[in-house]
Amino acid sequence: MARDGSFLLDLHGAKLPNVIPVLSADSPAALSDADLNSTDLSDTDLEGADLSHTNLSKANLTGAYLTRANLSSANLNDADLTGARLLGVDLRDANLTDANLTGAKVAKQQVDSALTDSSTRIPQFR
């Protein structure tokens, strides 16, 4: 976030299939309502990003750093979140049907607040 409170990168409502957005380390991305279907965001640093209501179906988020990101009501159907870091992420009402969270760092209560089904691959919780 810029000093004046605005976002340096605001792609609100953008349609960016198969594009990796360039992000600033000093500013969380504002990507709410964006269409990022099938986008390769593997190993991308999206810490604190606003991805609420974003279409991330079939997105590759393997190894992505999503700590404290807002994914509420996001569509993550069939997304690959293998090894992603999801600590402190808001997953309320996110669609995780058929998503792969194998090896992801995420708390059980976060997953419990999302929509899952028998095809969702969830990490083993201790």
DSSP file (Angstrom, degrees, kcal/mol; ACC not computed):
  #  RESIDUE AA STRUCTURE BP1 BP2  ACC     N-H-->O    O-->H-N    N-H-->O    O-->H-N    TCO  KAPPA ALPHA  PHI   PSI    X-CA   Y-CA   Z-CA
    1    1 A M              0   0    0      0, 0.0     6,-0.2     0, 0.0     5,-0.1   0.000 360.0 360.0 360.0 136.9    0.0    0.0    0.0
    2    2 A A    >   -     0   0    0      4,-3.1     3,-2.2     1,-0.1     6,-0.0  -0.263 360.0-102.5 -71.5 163.5    1.3    3.4   -0.9
    3    3 A R  T 3  S+     0   0    0      1,-0.3    -1,-0.1     2,-0.1     0, 0.0   0.806 122.6  57.1 -59.4 -29.8    1.8    6.0    1.8
    4    4 A D  T 3  S-     0   0    0      2,-0.1    -1,-0.3     1,-0.1     3,-0.1   0.441 121.9-106.1 -82.9   2.7   -1.5    7.8    0.8
    5    5 A G  S <  S+     0   0    0     -3,-2.2     2,-0.1     1,-0.3    -2,-0.1   0.346  81.1 123.8  92.6  -6.0   -3.4    4.5    1.4
    6    6 A S        -     0   0    0     -5,-0.1    -4,-3.1     1,-0.1     2,-0.3  -0.468  66.2-107.4 -84.7 161.1   -3.9    3.7   -2.2
    7    7 A F        -     0   0    0     -6,-0.2     3,-0.2    -2,-0.1    22,-0.1  -0.694  12.7-147.5 -86.7 138.7   -2.9    0.4   -3.8
    8    8 A L  S    S+     0   0    0     -2,-0.3     2,-0.4     1,-0.3    -1,-0.1   0.772  94.6  34.2 -73.4 -26.3    0.1    0.6   -6.2
    9    9 A L  S    S+     0   0    0     19,-0.3    21,-1.9    15,-0.1     2,-0.6  -0.932  70.0 171.8-132.4 108.4   -1.4   -2.2   -8.2
   10   10 A D  B     +a   30   0A   0     -2,-0.4    21,-0.2    -3,-0.2    19,-0.1  -0.927  10.8 161.2-122.1 107.3   -5.2   -2.3   -8.5
   11   11 A L    >   +     0   0    0     19,-2.2     3,-2.9    -2,-0.6    20,-0.1  -0.086  18.7 167.2-111.8  31.3   -6.6   -4.8  -11.0
   12   12 A H  T 3  S+     0   0    0      1,-0.3    21,-0.2    18,-0.2    19,-0.1  -0.249  73.9   0.5 -52.2 121.3  -10.1   -4.9   -9.5
   13   13 A G  T 3  S+     0   0    0     19,-1.4    -1,-0.3     1,-0.2    21,-0.1   0.512  96.7 150.6  77.6   5.5  -12.4   -6.6  -12.0
   14   14 A A    <   -     0   0    0     -3,-2.9    21,-3.1    18,-0.2     2,-0.6  -0.325  43.4-140.0 -70.1 152.1   -9.5   -7.3  -14.4
   15   15 A K  B     +e   35   0B   0     19,-0.2    21,-0.2    21,-0.1    -1,-0.1  -0.937  35.1 157.9-112.8 106.0   -9.6  -10.4  -16.7
   16   16 A L    >   +     0   0    0     19,-2.1     3,-1.3    -2,-0.6     2,-0.1  -0.419  12.7 179.2-128.2  56.3   -6.0  -11.7  -16.8
   17   17 A P  T 3  S+     0   0    0      0, 0.0    21,-0.1     0, 0.0     3,-0.1  -0.378  74.4   2.8 -64.0 136.7   -6.1  -15.4  -17.8
   18   18 A N  T 3  S+     0   0    0     19,-0.6     2,-0.4     1,-0.2    21,-0.1   0.762 102.4 120.8  62.0  30.3   -2.6  -16.9  -18.0
   19   19 A V    <   -     0   0    0     -3,-1.3    -1,-0.2     2,-0.0    -3,-0.1  -0.980  55.8-143.6-123.8 136.5   -0.8  -13.8  -16.8
   20   20 A I        -     0   0    0     -2,-0.4     2,-0.1    -3,-0.1    21,-0.1  -0.884  26.1-133.8 -95.8 117.1    1.4  -13.5  -13.8
   21   21 A P        -     0   0    0      0, 0.0     2,-0.6     0, 0.0    -5,-0.0  -0.412  13.9-121.8 -71.1 146.3    0.9  -10.0  -12.2
   22   22 A V        -     0   0    0     -2,-0.1     2,-0.3     2,-0.0     0, 0.0  -0.783  36.5-165.8 -86.8 123.8    4.0   -8.0  -11.2
   23   23 A L        -     0   0    0     -2,-0.6     2,-0.4     6,-0.1    22,-0.1  -0.849  18.2-128.5-117.6 148.3    3.7   -7.3   -7.5
   24   24 A S    >   -     0   0    0      3,-0.4     3,-1.1    -2,-0.3   -15,-0.1  -0.768  12.0-141.0 -91.6 137.3    5.5   -4.9   -5.3
   25   25 A A  T 3  S+     0   0    0     -2,-0.4    -1,-0.1     1,-0.2    22,-0.0   0.742 103.7  52.2 -66.8 -21.7    7.0   -6.3   -2.1
   26   26 A D  T 3  S+     0   0    0      1,-0.1    -1,-0.2     2,-0.0    -3,-0.0   0.504 108.9  52.1 -92.4  -5.1    5.9   -3.1   -0.3
   27   27 A S  S <  S-     0   0    0     -3,-1.1    -3,-0.4   -20,-0.0    -1,-0.1  -0.981  76.3-130.6-139.5 124.2    2.3   -3.2   -1.4
   28   28 A P        -     0   0    0      0, 0.0   -19,-0.3     0, 0.0   -20,-0.2  -0.463  37.5-109.7 -68.9 145.4   -0.3   -5.9   -1.2
   29   29 A A        -     0   0    0     18,-0.2    21,-2.8    -2,-0.1     2,-0.8  -0.502  16.0-143.9 -77.3 142.3   -2.2   -6.5   -4.4
   30   30 A A  B     +ab  10  50A   0    -21,-1.9   -19,-2.2    19,-0.2   -18,-0.2  -0.889  41.7 145.9-104.7  99.1   -5.8   -5.5   -4.8
   31   31 A L    >   +     0   0    0     19,-2.5     3,-1.8    -2,-0.8    20,-0.1   0.063  15.1 149.8-123.4  21.8   -7.2   -8.2   -7.0
   32   32 A S  T 3  S+     0   0    0      1,-0.3   -19,-1.4    18,-0.2    21,-0.2  -0.315  73.5   9.4 -62.9 142.0  -10.8   -8.6   -5.7
   33   33 A D  T 3  S+     0   0    0     19,-1.7    -1,-0.3     1,-0.2    21,-0.1   0.529  95.3 143.0  67.8   9.3  -13.3   -9.7   -8.4
   34   34 A A    <   -     0   0    0     -3,-1.8    21,-2.6    18,-0.2     2,-0.8  -0.419  53.9-127.0 -77.0 155.2  -10.5  -10.4  -10.9
   35   35 A D  B     +ef  15  55B   0    -21,-3.1   -19,-2.1    19,-0.2    21,-0.1  -0.881  41.4 156.9-103.1 101.3  -10.7  -13.3  -13.3
   36   36 A L    >   +     0   0    0     19,-2.5     3,-1.9    -2,-0.8   -18,-0.1  -0.124  16.3 162.3-115.0  32.7   -7.5  -15.3  -12.8
   37   37 A N  T 3  S-     0   0    0      1,-0.3   -19,-0.6    22,-0.1    21,-0.2  -0.322  72.2  -1.2 -56.4 130.2   -8.8  -18.6  -14.1
   38   38 A S  T 3  S+     0   0    0     19,-2.3    -1,-0.3     1,-0.2     2,-0.2   0.620  94.0 153.9  64.3  16.9   -6.0  -21.0  -15.1
   39   39 A T    <   -     0   0    0     -3,-1.9    21,-2.4    18,-0.2     2,-0.9  -0.529  46.5-127.4 -77.4 141.5   -3.3  -18.4  -14.1
   40   40 A D  B     +j   60   0C   0     19,-0.2    21,-0.1    -2,-0.2    -1,-0.1  -0.805  44.0 153.5 -90.8 104.4    0.1  -19.6  -13.1
   41   41 A L    >   +     0   0    0     19,-2.7     3,-1.8    -2,-0.9    -1,-0.1  -0.039  19.2 154.5-116.7  26.6    0.9  -17.9   -9.8
   42   42 A S  T 3  S+     0   0    0      1,-0.3    21,-0.2    18,-0.1    19,-0.1  -0.318  72.1   1.2 -61.7 137.5    3.2  -20.6   -8.5
   43   43 A D  T 3  S+     0   0    0     19,-2.2     2,-0.3     1,-0.2    -1,-0.3   0.638  95.4 149.1  60.2  17.8    5.8  -19.3   -5.9
   44   44 A T    <   -     0   0    0     -3,-1.8    21,-2.5    18,-0.2     2,-0.9  -0.614  50.5-126.5 -83.0 140.9    4.3  -15.8   -6.1
   45   45 A D  B     +n   65   0D   0     -2,-0.3    21,-0.2    19,-0.2    19,-0.1  -0.784  42.2 157.0 -88.2 105.0    4.4  -13.6   -3.0
   46   46 A L    >   +     0   0    0     19,-2.8     3,-2.2    -2,-0.9    -1,-0.1  -0.112  14.5 163.5-117.2  32.1    0.8  -12.5   -2.4
   47   47 A E  T 3  S-     0   0    0      1,-0.3    21,-0.2    18,-0.1   -18,-0.2  -0.311  73.5  -1.2 -56.9 127.8    1.1  -11.7    1.3
   48   48 A G  T 3  S+     0   0    0     19,-2.1    -1,-0.3     1,-0.2    21,-0.1   0.509  94.1 155.7  72.6   5.8   -1.8   -9.6    2.4
   49   49 A A    <   -     0   0    0     -3,-2.2    21,-2.9    18,-0.2     2,-0.9  -0.304  46.9-125.4 -67.1 147.2   -3.4   -9.5   -1.1
   50   50 A D  B     +bc  30  70A   0    -21,-2.8   -19,-2.5    19,-0.2   -18,-0.2  -0.835  45.4 153.7 -93.4 102.7   -7.1   -8.8   -1.5
   51   51 A L    >   +     0   0    0     19,-2.5     3,-1.7    -2,-0.9    -1,-0.1   0.020  19.8 147.2-114.7  22.4   -8.3  -11.8   -3.6
   52   52 A S  T 3  S+     0   0    0      1,-0.3   -19,-1.7    22,-0.1   -18,-0.2  -0.354  73.6   4.3 -64.1 139.6  -11.9  -11.7   -2.3
   53   53 A H  T 3  S+     0   0    0     19,-1.9     2,-0.3     1,-0.2    -1,-0.3   0.646  97.3 146.6  61.7  17.3  -14.5  -12.8   -4.9
   54   54 A T    <   -     0   0    0     -3,-1.7    21,-2.5    18,-0.2     2,-1.0  -0.628  53.1-125.6 -86.9 141.8  -11.7  -13.6   -7.3
   55   55 A N  B     +fg  35  75B   0    -21,-2.6   -19,-2.5    -2,-0.3    21,-0.1  -0.778  43.4 155.4 -87.1 104.8  -12.0  -16.4   -9.8
   56   56 A L    >   +     0   0    0     19,-2.7     3,-2.0    -2,-1.0    -1,-0.1  -0.030  18.0 150.9-115.3  25.5   -8.9  -18.6   -9.2
   57   57 A S  T 3  S+     0   0    0      1,-0.3   -19,-2.3    22,-0.1   -18,-0.2  -0.382  75.1   3.5 -63.8 137.6  -10.4  -21.8  -10.6
   58   58 A K  T 3  S+     0   0    0     19,-1.8    -1,-0.3     1,-0.2    21,-0.2   0.612  96.6 150.9  61.9  15.7   -7.7  -24.1  -12.1
   59   59 A A    <   -     0   0    0     -3,-2.0    21,-2.6    18,-0.2     2,-0.9  -0.474  49.5-126.6 -75.3 147.9   -5.0  -21.6  -11.0
   60   60 A N  B     +jk  40  80C   0    -21,-2.4   -19,-2.7    19,-0.2    21,-0.1  -0.856  42.2 156.8 -96.1 105.2   -1.5  -22.9  -10.2
   61   61 A L    >   +     0   0    0     19,-2.7     3,-2.0    -2,-0.9    -1,-0.1  -0.037  15.7 153.4-116.0  26.7   -0.7  -21.6   -6.7
   62   62 A T  T 3  S-     0   0    0      1,-0.3   -19,-2.2    22,-0.1    21,-0.2  -0.390  76.8  -1.3 -62.3 129.6    1.9  -24.2   -5.8
   63   63 A G  T 3  S+     0   0    0     19,-2.0    -1,-0.3     1,-0.2    20,-0.1   0.553  94.2 156.6  68.9   8.2    4.3  -22.8   -3.2
   64   64 A A    <   -     0   0    0     -3,-2.0    21,-2.8    18,-0.2     2,-0.8  -0.346  44.1-130.4 -67.4 147.6    2.5  -19.4   -3.3
   65   65 A Y  B     +no  45  85D   0    -21,-2.5   -19,-2.8    19,-0.2    21,-0.1  -0.863  41.7 155.9-101.5 101.3    3.0  -17.2   -0.2
   66   66 A L    >   +     0   0    0     19,-2.5     3,-2.4    -2,-0.8   -18,-0.2   0.101  11.5 157.9-115.2  18.9   -0.6  -16.1    0.7
   67   67 A T  T 3  S-     0   0    0      1,-0.3   -19,-2.1    18,-0.1    21,-0.2  -0.207  75.9  -1.1 -52.0 131.1   -0.1  -15.3    4.4
   68   68 A R  T 3  S+     0   0    0     19,-1.8    -1,-0.3     1,-0.2    21,-0.1   0.627  96.1 147.8  61.4  19.0   -2.8  -13.0    5.7
   69   69 A A    <   -     0   0    0     -3,-2.4    21,-2.2    18,-0.2     2,-0.8  -0.463  51.4-121.4 -77.6 156.2   -4.4  -12.7    2.2
   70   70 A N  B     +cd  50  90A   0    -21,-2.9   -19,-2.5    19,-0.2    21,-0.1  -0.880  42.9 157.0-101.1 106.5   -8.2  -12.3    1.9
   71   71 A L    >   +     0   0    0     19,-2.1     3,-2.0    -2,-0.8    -1,-0.1   0.044  20.4 148.8-112.7  22.0   -9.6  -15.2   -0.2
   72   72 A S  T 3  S-     0   0    0      1,-0.3   -19,-1.9    22,-0.1    21,-0.2  -0.362  76.5  -0.5 -62.4 135.2  -13.2  -14.9    1.2
   73   73 A S  T 3  S+     0   0    0     19,-2.2    -1,-0.3   -21,-0.2    21,-0.2   0.649  96.8 148.6  58.8  19.4  -15.8  -15.9   -1.4
   74   74 A A    <   -     0   0    0     -3,-2.0    21,-2.9    18,-0.2     2,-0.8  -0.514  51.5-123.3 -78.0 151.0  -13.0  -16.7   -3.9
   75   75 A N  B     +gh  55  95B   0    -21,-2.5   -19,-2.7    19,-0.2    21,-0.1  -0.855  41.3 159.8 -96.8 104.9  -13.5  -19.5   -6.4
   76   76 A L    >   +     0   0    0     19,-2.2     3,-2.1    -2,-0.8    -1,-0.1  -0.031  16.7 155.6-112.0  26.5  -10.6  -21.9   -6.0
   77   77 A N  T 3  S-     0   0    0      1,-0.3   -19,-1.8    22,-0.1    21,-0.2  -0.369  76.9  -4.2 -58.3 126.1  -12.4  -24.8   -7.7
   78   78 A D  T 3  S+     0   0    0     19,-1.9    -1,-0.3   -21,-0.2     2,-0.2   0.697  97.5 150.7  62.3  22.1   -9.7  -27.2   -9.0
   79   79 A A    <   -     0   0    0     -3,-2.1    21,-2.6    18,-0.2     2,-0.8  -0.564  46.8-128.7 -81.9 149.8   -6.9  -24.9   -8.0
   80   80 A D  B     +kl  60 100C   0    -21,-2.6   -19,-2.7    -2,-0.2    21,-0.1  -0.879  36.7 161.6-103.2 107.1   -3.5  -26.3   -7.1
   81   81 A L    >   +     0   0    0     19,-2.9     3,-2.3    -2,-0.8   -18,-0.1  -0.035  17.0 158.7-110.7  26.3   -2.4  -25.0   -3.7
   82   82 A T  T 3  S-     0   0    0      1,-0.3   -19,-2.0    22,-0.1    21,-0.2  -0.320  75.5  -4.1 -56.3 123.9    0.2  -27.7   -3.1
   83   83 A G  T 3  S+     0   0    0     19,-1.7    -1,-0.3     1,-0.2    21,-0.1   0.570  95.1 153.0  70.4   9.4    2.7  -26.4   -0.5
   84   84 A A    <   -     0   0    0     -3,-2.3    21,-2.7    18,-0.2     2,-0.7  -0.364  47.6-124.8 -70.1 151.3    1.2  -23.0   -0.4
   85   85 A R  B     +op  65 105D   0    -21,-2.8   -19,-2.5    19,-0.2    21,-0.1  -0.883  40.0 161.6-100.6 110.7    1.5  -20.9    2.8
   86   86 A L    >   +     0   0    0     19,-2.8     3,-1.8    -2,-0.7    21,-0.3   0.058  13.7 146.8-119.5  21.4   -2.0  -19.9    3.9
   87   87 A L  T 3  S+     0   0    0      1,-0.3   -19,-1.8    19,-0.1   -18,-0.2  -0.427  77.7   7.1 -67.3 130.6   -1.5  -19.0    7.6
   88   88 A G  T 3  S+     0   0    0      1,-0.3    -1,-0.3   -21,-0.2     2,-0.2   0.571  93.8 148.7  76.5   9.8   -3.9  -16.2    8.6
   89   89 A V    <   -     0   0    0     -3,-1.8     2,-0.9   -21,-0.1    -1,-0.3  -0.550  49.6-128.5 -78.7 139.8   -5.7  -16.4    5.3
   90   90 A D  B     +d   70   0A   0    -21,-2.2   -19,-2.1    -2,-0.2    -1,-0.1  -0.804  36.9 164.1 -88.1 107.9   -9.5  -15.6    5.2
   91   91 A L    >   +     0   0    0     -2,-0.9     3,-2.3   -21,-0.1    24,-0.2   0.163  16.6 149.4-108.4  15.2  -11.1  -18.5    3.5
   92   92 A R  T 3  S-     0   0    0      1,-0.3   -19,-2.2    22,-0.1    22,-0.2  -0.299  80.0  -8.0 -56.0 125.7  -14.7  -17.8    4.6
   93   93 A D  T 3  S+     0   0    0     20,-2.7    -1,-0.3     1,-0.2     2,-0.2   0.616  94.9 150.4  62.2  16.0  -17.1  -19.0    1.9
   94   94 A A    <   -     0   0    0     -3,-2.3    21,-3.3   -21,-0.2     2,-0.9  -0.541  50.8-120.8 -73.9 144.9  -14.3  -19.7   -0.6
   95   95 A N  B     +hi  75 115B   0    -21,-2.9   -19,-2.2    -2,-0.2    21,-0.2  -0.795  41.0 163.5 -90.8 107.0  -15.0  -22.6   -3.0
   96   96 A L    >   +     0   0    0     19,-3.2     3,-2.0    -2,-0.9    21,-0.3   0.088  20.5 145.0-108.4  20.0  -12.3  -25.2   -2.5
   97   97 A T  T 3  S-     0   0    0      1,-0.3   -19,-1.9    19,-0.2   -18,-0.2  -0.408  79.7  -1.2 -63.6 132.5  -14.1  -28.0   -4.3
   98   98 A D  T 3  S+     0   0    0      1,-0.2    -1,-0.3   -21,-0.2     2,-0.2   0.597 100.4 142.4  63.5  13.9  -11.7  -30.3   -6.1
   99   99 A A    <   -     0   0    0     -3,-2.0    22,-2.9   -21,-0.2     2,-0.6  -0.507  49.7-131.4 -81.7 154.0   -8.8  -28.1   -4.9
  100  100 A N  B     +lm  80 121C   0    -21,-2.6   -19,-2.9    20,-0.2    22,-0.2  -0.922  34.3 161.8-110.5 110.1   -5.4  -29.6   -3.9
  101  101 A L    >   +     0   0    0     20,-3.5     3,-2.4    -2,-0.6   -18,-0.1   0.069  21.6 151.4-110.1  20.5   -4.1  -28.3   -0.6
  102  102 A T  T 3  S+     0   0    0      1,-0.3   -19,-1.7    20,-0.1   -18,-0.2  -0.318  76.2   1.9 -56.6 126.6   -1.6  -31.2   -0.1
  103  103 A G  T 3  S+     0   0    0      1,-0.2    -1,-0.3   -21,-0.2     2,-0.1   0.491  96.1 145.6  74.3   2.7    1.3  -30.0    2.0
  104  104 A A    <   -     0   0    0     -3,-2.4     2,-1.0   -21,-0.1    -1,-0.2  -0.435  54.3-124.6 -71.7 147.0   -0.2  -26.5    2.4
  105  105 A K  B     +p   85   0D   0    -21,-2.7   -19,-2.8    -2,-0.1     2,-0.3  -0.821  59.7 132.5 -92.9 101.8    0.4  -24.6    5.7
  106  106 A V        -     0   0    0     -2,-1.0     2,-0.2   -21,-0.1   -19,-0.1  -0.991  54.9-113.9-151.6 147.4   -3.1  -23.9    6.7
  107  107 A A    >>  -     0   0    0     -2,-0.3     4,-1.6   -21,-0.3     3,-0.8  -0.610  24.9-124.1 -86.2 146.7   -5.2  -24.2   10.0
  108  108 A K  H 3> S+     0   0    0      1,-0.3     4,-2.6    -2,-0.2     5,-0.2   0.885 110.6  56.9 -56.1 -42.3   -8.1  -26.6   10.1
  109  109 A Q  H 3> S+     0   0    0      1,-0.2     4,-0.8     2,-0.2    -1,-0.3   0.792 103.4  55.0 -65.0 -26.3  -10.5  -23.8   11.2
  110  110 A Q  H X4 S+     0   0    0     -3,-0.8     3,-0.8     2,-0.2     4,-0.2   0.943 111.0  43.5 -68.4 -46.8   -9.6  -21.9    8.0
  111  111 A V  H >< S+     0   0    0     -4,-1.6     3,-1.7     1,-0.2    -2,-0.2   0.876 108.1  60.1 -64.6 -37.5  -10.5  -24.9    5.8
  112  112 A D  H 3< S+     0   0    0     -4,-2.6    -1,-0.2     1,-0.3    -2,-0.2   0.745  99.7  56.8 -63.3 -23.1  -13.7  -25.5    7.8
  113  113 A S  T << S+     0   0    0     -4,-0.8   -20,-2.7    -3,-0.8    -1,-0.3   0.489 100.4  75.2 -86.9  -2.3  -14.9  -22.0    6.9
  114  114 A A  S <  S-     0   0    0     -3,-1.7     2,-0.6    -4,-0.2   -19,-0.2  -0.604  92.4 -99.2-105.1 166.2  -14.7  -22.8    3.2
  115  115 A L  B     +i   95   0B   0    -21,-3.3   -19,-3.2    -2,-0.2     2,-0.3  -0.780  53.9 161.9 -85.3 118.2  -16.8  -24.9    0.9
  116  116 A T        -     0   0    0     -2,-0.6     2,-0.3   -21,-0.2   -19,-0.2  -0.828  17.0-170.4-128.3 168.0  -15.2  -28.3    0.4
  117  117 A D    >   -     0   0    0    -21,-0.3     3,-1.8    -2,-0.3   -19,-0.1  -0.849  49.1 -76.4-146.0-173.2  -16.3  -31.7   -0.8
  118  118 A S  T 3  S+     0   0    0      1,-0.3   -21,-0.0    -2,-0.3    -2,-0.0   0.688 126.2  58.0 -65.3 -16.9  -15.0  -35.2   -1.0
  119  119 A S  T 3  S+     0   0    0      2,-0.1     2,-0.4   -19,-0.0    -1,-0.3   0.565  79.7 105.6 -89.2  -8.6  -12.7  -34.3   -3.9
  120  120 A T    <   -     0   0    0     -3,-1.8     2,-0.9   -22,-0.1   -20,-0.2  -0.589  67.4-141.8 -73.1 125.4  -10.9  -31.5   -2.0
  121  121 A R  B     -m  100   0C   0    -22,-2.9   -20,-3.5    -2,-0.4   -19,-0.1  -0.805  25.9-174.8 -93.3 106.8   -7.4  -32.7   -1.0
  122  122 A I        -     0   0    0     -2,-0.9   -20,-0.1   -22,-0.2     3,-0.1  -0.792  25.7-109.9-106.6 140.9   -6.8  -31.4    2.4
  123  123 A P        -     0   0    0      0, 0.0     2,-0.4     0, 0.0   -21,-0.1  -0.236  42.3 -93.8 -64.3 158.8   -3.5  -31.6    4.4
  124  124 A Q        -     0   0    0      2,-0.0     2,-0.4     1,-0.0   -21,-0.0  -0.621  41.6-148.0 -73.2 123.8   -3.4  -33.9    7.5
  125  125 A F              0   0    0     -2,-0.4   -18,-0.1     1,-0.1    -3,-0.0  -0.761 360.0 360.0 -95.1 141.8   -4.1  -31.8   10.6
  126  126 A R              0   0    0     -2,-0.4    -1,-0.1     0, 0.0    -2,-0.0   0.421 360.0 360.0 -92.1 360.0   -2.5  -32.8   13.8
